[in-house]
Amino acid sequence: RKQATEYSTSSSDEEFESKPSLTHKAKRALRKRRKLEKETKQLIKQEELKRLHKAQAVQRQLEELEERQKALEIFGVELERELRGEADSGTKDENQMLHEWFELVMEKNKLMRYESELLIIAQELELEDHQSRLEQKLREKMAIDGKSK
């Protein structure tokens, strides 16, 4: 009995002594976790800013593209009138006007392909943003302790 009492006393002393070290470890783990969460939030914010800047650049390019397409459309309408003989073509011959018209059509097609690429990039950015928001929600839900779930 005496040995059992000494054993139980010594084990409870060890438990008492180890509790402060556990709380110190827990505090250290908590600090580490908070630091990691803070770094993660900063990275997320940086990624959001990158996507925002990229989206703004895409929007500017789309606006410039729209202006170029309008200018081409106006020039194309005038060129078509000249080809039909509705407007005064001046010194231009028909072959030269047809060549200009085909170049105009090629430029318009090129701009349309570029517009499609920009729209795909914009959609990609929206999906990345949506994914980021979903990941953030998941992290928040995973952070909730087991009893609250």
C-alpha positions as CSV (number, residue, x, y, z in Angstrom):
1,R,0.0,0.0,0.0
2,K,2.8,2.3,0.9
3,Q,4.4,1.8,-2.5
4,A,1.1,2.4,-4.2
5,T,0.5,5.6,-2.3
6,E,4.0,6.8,-3.1
7,Y,3.5,5.9,-6.8
8,S,0.1,7.6,-6.9
9,T,1.6,10.7,-5.2
10,S,4.6,10.8,-7.5
11,S,2.4,10.4,-10.6
12,S,0.0,13.1,-9.5
13,D,3.1,15.4,-8.9
14,E,4.3,14.6,-12.4
15,E,0.9,15.4,-13.8
16,F,0.8,18.7,-11.9
17,E,4.3,19.6,-13.1
18,S,3.5,18.6,-16.7
19,K,0.3,20.7,-16.9
20,P,2.2,24.1,-17.1
21,S,4.3,22.7,-19.8
22,L,1.2,21.5,-21.7
23,T,-0.3,25.0,-21.4
24,H,2.9,26.5,-22.6
25,K,2.9,24.1,-25.5
26,A,-0.8,24.9,-26.1
27,K,-0.1,28.6,-26.0
28,R,2.8,28.1,-28.4
29,A,0.7,26.0,-30.7
30,L,-2.1,28.7,-30.5
31,R,0.4,31.4,-31.4
32,K,1.7,29.4,-34.2
33,R,-1.8,28.7,-35.5
34,R,-2.7,32.4,-35.3
35,K,0.4,33.4,-37.1
36,L,-0.3,30.9,-39.8
37,E,-3.9,32.1,-40.1
38,K,-2.6,35.7,-40.4
39,E,-0.1,34.8,-43.1
40,T,-2.9,32.8,-44.9
41,K,-5.2,35.9,-44.8
42,Q,-2.4,38.1,-46.1
43,L,-1.8,35.7,-49.0
44,I,-5.5,35.5,-49.8
45,K,-5.7,39.3,-49.8
46,Q,-2.6,39.5,-52.1
47,E,-4.2,37.0,-54.5
48,E,-7.5,39.0,-54.5
49,L,-5.6,42.2,-55.3
50,K,-3.7,40.5,-58.1
51,R,-7.0,39.2,-59.6
52,L,-8.6,42.7,-59.2
53,H,-5.7,44.3,-61.0
54,K,-5.8,41.7,-63.7
55,A,-9.6,42.1,-64.0
56,Q,-9.2,45.9,-64.3
57,A,-6.6,45.4,-67.1
58,V,-8.9,43.1,-68.9
59,Q,-11.8,45.5,-68.6
60,R,-9.6,48.4,-70.0
61,Q,-8.5,46.2,-72.9
62,L,-12.1,45.2,-73.7
63,E,-13.1,48.9,-73.7
64,E,-10.2,49.8,-76.1
65,L,-11.1,46.8,-78.2
66,E,-14.7,48.0,-78.5
67,E,-13.5,51.4,-79.6
68,R,-11.3,49.9,-82.3
69,Q,-14.2,47.7,-83.5
70,K,-16.5,50.7,-83.8
71,A,-13.9,52.6,-85.8
72,L,-13.4,49.6,-88.1
73,E,-17.2,49.3,-88.5
74,I,-17.5,53.0,-89.5
75,F,-14.6,52.6,-92.0
76,G,-16.1,49.4,-93.3
77,V,-19.5,51.0,-93.9
78,E,-17.9,53.8,-95.9
79,L,-15.7,51.3,-97.9
80,E,-18.8,49.2,-98.7
81,R,-20.6,52.3,-100.0
82,E,-17.7,53.1,-102.2
83,L,-17.6,49.5,-103.5
84,R,-21.3,49.6,-104.4
85,G,-20.8,53.0,-106.1
86,E,-23.1,54.8,-103.6
87,A,-20.3,57.1,-102.5
88,D,-17.6,59.0,-104.4
89,S,-14.6,56.7,-104.4
90,G,-12.3,59.4,-105.9
91,T,-9.1,57.9,-107.3
92,K,-9.3,54.5,-105.8
93,D,-9.8,51.6,-108.1
94,E,-12.1,48.6,-107.3
95,N,-9.1,46.2,-106.7
96,Q,-7.6,48.5,-104.2
97,M,-10.9,48.9,-102.4
98,L,-11.5,45.2,-102.3
99,H,-8.0,44.6,-100.9
100,E,-8.8,47.2,-98.2
101,W,-12.1,45.6,-97.5
102,F,-10.6,42.1,-97.1
103,E,-7.9,43.5,-94.8
104,L,-10.6,45.2,-92.8
105,V,-12.5,41.9,-92.4
106,M,-9.3,40.1,-91.4
107,E,-8.7,42.8,-88.7
108,K,-12.2,42.6,-87.5
109,N,-11.9,38.8,-87.1
110,K,-8.6,39.2,-85.3
111,L,-10.3,41.6,-82.9
112,M,-13.2,39.2,-82.3
113,R,-10.8,36.4,-81.4
114,Y,-8.9,38.7,-79.1
115,E,-12.2,39.7,-77.5
116,S,-13.1,36.0,-77.0
117,E,-9.7,35.5,-75.3
118,L,-10.3,38.4,-73.0
119,L,-13.7,37.2,-72.1
120,I,-12.3,33.8,-71.2
121,I,-9.7,35.4,-69.0
122,A,-12.4,37.4,-67.3
123,Q,-14.5,34.3,-66.7
124,E,-11.4,32.5,-65.4
125,L,-10.8,35.3,-62.9
126,E,-14.4,35.1,-61.7
127,L,-14.0,31.4,-61.2
128,E,-10.8,31.9,-59.2
129,D,-12.5,34.5,-57.1
130,H,-15.4,32.1,-56.4
131,Q,-13.0,29.3,-55.6
132,S,-11.2,31.6,-53.1
133,R,-14.4,32.5,-51.4
134,L,-15.4,28.8,-51.1
135,E,-12.0,27.9,-49.7
136,Q,-12.4,30.7,-47.1
137,K,-15.8,29.4,-46.1
138,L,-14.4,25.9,-45.8
139,R,-11.5,27.2,-43.6
140,E,-14.0,29.0,-41.4
141,K,-16.2,25.9,-41.0
142,M,-13.1,23.7,-40.3
143,A,-12.0,26.1,-37.6
144,I,-15.3,25.5,-35.6
145,D,-14.7,23.1,-32.8
146,G,-16.3,19.6,-32.8
147,K,-19.0,20.4,-30.3
148,S,-20.4,23.3,-32.2
149,K,-20.5,21.4,-35.5
